Amino acid sequence: MEQYFILENGVKLPKIGYGTYKSTDGNGGRIIRMALEAGYRLLDTAAIYENETEVGTAIRESGVPREEIFLTSKVWKDRLGYEATKKSFEESLERLQTDYLDLFLIHWPKPDPDSTDWRELDRGSWAAMEEFYQQGKVRAIGLSNFLPHHIEALLETAKIRPMVNQLELHVGYMQELAVQYCKSQHIQVQAWSPLGRRRVLEEPLVAKMAEKYGLTPAQFLLIFLLDQEIGVIPKASSMERLKQNLELPDVHIAEEDLYLLRCLPQIGWGGEHPDLPRVQEQKGLGV
Ligand SMILES: NC(=O)c1ccc[n+]([C@@H]2O[C@H](COP(=O)([O-])OP(=O)(O)OC[C@H]3O[C@@H](n4cnc5c(N)ncnc54)[C@H](OP(=O)(O)O)[C@@H]3O)[C@@H](O)[C@H]2O)c1
């Protein structure tokens, strides 16, 4: 399998990355170093994960040259707007102990679902990010959890088009309309919670189909997304799982199975939506 997607500006985005949310809890940067040792070269963090210092230190201690690592961070929704985003970006660089990022994302399009000034806030953040990009402080800029109407609002004033949109995507929550829209705009889609934070891993249908292809359920879920040209950033905490998720066999899922999986009722949605109040975590088919 080709290792990278090529973004609109020619930058190479590793297809599989390591998601660091909660991965430093109680162990400092040990699991991040393990992920680098396993061969991951994309690390996904965010200001809100409060682990940028551990991620930066783990990179330094790993001995892997900084330029071999694709480092993503994000500005949280309480720091939207031009000045706040500028400050947040500089703080992320400092904590990560680096002078550039590979990808910087607006984490959520709105400070809260009832926000009335989110359009101006997003445009302000984006203007700051365009400056970082033009100054060479970041190699690519993008969005996270933006639905088509949020992107359309941003595009009205954007000088540089977003290159990536990171969305919750997994079997049972495929956000087909948002994915198709991004593809039509040449925005690379990347899946967060590609394993549905275990909720989807535990679905009997997934286990049954994975077995049919000789894959583990996690590998099956990742290949399902990669087969649709969607990047993945699974989080795992042991060398065995890290390797299992990175070293994927060259297996493709038959079209009829892809259709079946893409047309399932909702499974395992995390309960967060930019325009709706948060819902308790969803579990299982038909819930
Ligand atoms: N942009 C956003 O708004 C947003 C939101 C949420 C997350 N993210 C990013 O997306 C990344 C991934 O999402 P996530 O951490 O929420 O969920 P996830 O990657 O879908 O699932 C992680 C869970 O799956 C387990 N797991 C991993 N590999 C496995 C395997 N091979 N077999 C069995 N279990 C396995 C992990 O267990 P162990 O850890 O115990 O091994 C962990 O409990 C995050 O770390 C973060 O970087 C972004």
The ligand as an SDF file (V2000), in Angstrom:
LIG
                    3D

 48 52  0  0  0  0  0  0  0  0999 V2000
  -10.4140   15.9860   16.1270 N   0  0  0  0  0  0  0  0  0  0  0  0
  -11.1170   15.5470   17.1310 C   0  0  0  0  0  0  0  0  0  0  0  0
  -12.1130   16.1690   17.5670 O   0  0  0  0  0  0  0  0  0  0  0  0
  -10.7310   14.2720   17.8020 C   0  0  0  0  0  0  0  0  0  0  0  0
  -11.5830   13.7010   18.7630 C   0  0  0  0  0  0  0  0  0  0  0  0
  -11.1970   12.5100   19.3460 C   0  0  0  0  0  0  0  0  0  0  0  0
  -10.0190   11.8940   18.9900 C   0  0  0  0  0  0  0  0  0  0  0  0
   -9.1850   12.4810   18.0670 N   0  0  0  0  0  0  0  0  0  0  0  0
   -7.8950   11.8470   17.6820 C   0  0  0  0  0  0  0  0  0  0  0  0
   -8.1550   10.5560   17.1650 O   0  0  0  0  0  0  0  0  0  0  0  0
   -7.3290    9.6130   17.8510 C   0  0  0  0  0  0  0  0  0  0  0  0
   -7.9530    8.2180   17.8610 C   0  0  0  0  0  0  0  0  0  0  0  0
   -9.2510    8.2490   18.4130 O   0  0  0  0  0  0  0  0  0  0  0  0
   -9.6360    7.6300   19.8430 P   0  0  0  0  0  0  0  0  0  0  0  0
   -8.4080    7.5360   20.6560 O   0  0  0  0  0  0  0  0  0  0  0  0
  -10.7680    8.4030   20.3350 O   0  0  0  0  0  0  0  0  0  0  0  0
  -10.2220    6.1990   19.5040 O   0  0  0  0  0  0  0  0  0  0  0  0
   -9.8030    4.9340   18.6170 P   0  0  0  0  0  0  0  0  0  0  0  0
   -8.4440    5.0910   18.0450 O   0  0  0  0  0  0  0  0  0  0  0  0
  -10.9360    4.6640   17.7110 O   0  0  0  0  0  0  0  0  0  0  0  0
   -9.8140    3.7720   19.6980 O   0  0  0  0  0  0  0  0  0  0  0  0
   -8.8400    3.6500   20.6930 C   0  0  0  0  0  0  0  0  0  0  0  0
   -9.2150    2.4600   21.5620 C   0  0  0  0  0  0  0  0  0  0  0  0
   -9.1050    1.2410   20.8010 O   0  0  0  0  0  0  0  0  0  0  0  0
   -8.2320    0.3400   21.4680 C   0  0  0  0  0  0  0  0  0  0  0  0
   -7.4180   -0.3510   20.4500 N   0  0  0  0  0  0  0  0  0  0  0  0
   -6.5130    0.1910   19.6160 C   0  0  0  0  0  0  0  0  0  0  0  0
   -5.9900   -0.7360   18.7930 N   0  0  0  0  0  0  0  0  0  0  0  0
   -6.5710   -1.9160   19.1250 C   0  0  0  0  0  0  0  0  0  0  0  0
   -6.4350   -3.2380   18.6430 C   0  0  0  0  0  0  0  0  0  0  0  0
   -5.5910   -3.5220   17.6310 N   0  0  0  0  0  0  0  0  0  0  0  0
   -7.1720   -4.2090   19.2170 N   0  0  0  0  0  0  0  0  0  0  0  0
   -8.0380   -3.9150   20.2360 C   0  0  0  0  0  0  0  0  0  0  0  0
   -8.2070   -2.6800   20.7460 N   0  0  0  0  0  0  0  0  0  0  0  0
   -7.4790   -1.6800   20.1960 C   0  0  0  0  0  0  0  0  0  0  0  0
   -7.3720    1.1990   22.3690 C   0  0  0  0  0  0  0  0  0  0  0  0
   -6.9750    0.4330   23.4900 O   0  0  0  0  0  0  0  0  0  0  0  0
   -5.5740    0.6070   24.2380 P   0  0  0  0  0  0  0  0  0  0  0  0
   -5.1950    2.0730   24.1820 O   0  0  0  0  0  0  0  0  0  0  0  0
   -5.8560    0.1240   25.6010 O   0  0  0  0  0  0  0  0  0  0  0  0
   -4.5670   -0.2450   23.4950 O   0  0  0  0  0  0  0  0  0  0  0  0
   -8.3260    2.3000   22.7680 C   0  0  0  0  0  0  0  0  0  0  0  0
   -9.1580    1.8920   23.8430 O   0  0  0  0  0  0  0  0  0  0  0  0
   -7.1800   10.2450   19.2390 C   0  0  0  0  0  0  0  0  0  0  0  0
   -6.1450    9.6490   19.9840 O   0  0  0  0  0  0  0  0  0  0  0  0
   -6.9380   11.6750   18.8680 C   0  0  0  0  0  0  0  0  0  0  0  0
   -5.6040   11.8750   18.4500 O   0  0  0  0  0  0  0  0  0  0  0  0
   -9.5420   13.6640   17.4690 C   0  0  0  0  0  0  0  0  0  0  0  0
  1  2  1  0
  2  3  2  0
  2  4  1  0
  4  5  1  0
  4 48  2  0
  5  6  2  0
  6  7  1  0
  7  8  2  0
  8  9  1  0
  8 48  1  0
  9 10  1  0
  9 46  1  0
 10 11  1  0
 11 12  1  0
 11 44  1  0
 12 13  1  0
 13 14  1  0
 14 15  2  0
 14 16  1  0
 14 17  1  0
 17 18  1  0
 18 19  2  0
 18 20  1  0
 18 21  1  0
 21 22  1  0
 22 23  1  0
 23 24  1  0
 23 42  1  0
 24 25  1  0
 25 26  1  0
 25 36  1  0
 26 27  1  0
 26 35  1  0
 27 28  2  0
 28 29  1  0
 29 30  1  0
 29 35  2  0
 30 31  1  0
 30 32  2  0
 32 33  1  0
 33 34  2  0
 34 35  1  0
 36 37  1  0
 36 42  1  0
 37 38  1  0
 38 39  2  0
 38 40  1  0
 38 41  1  0
 42 43  1  0
 44 45  1  0
 44 46  1  0
 46 47  1  0
M  CHG  2   8   1  16  -1
M  END
$$$$
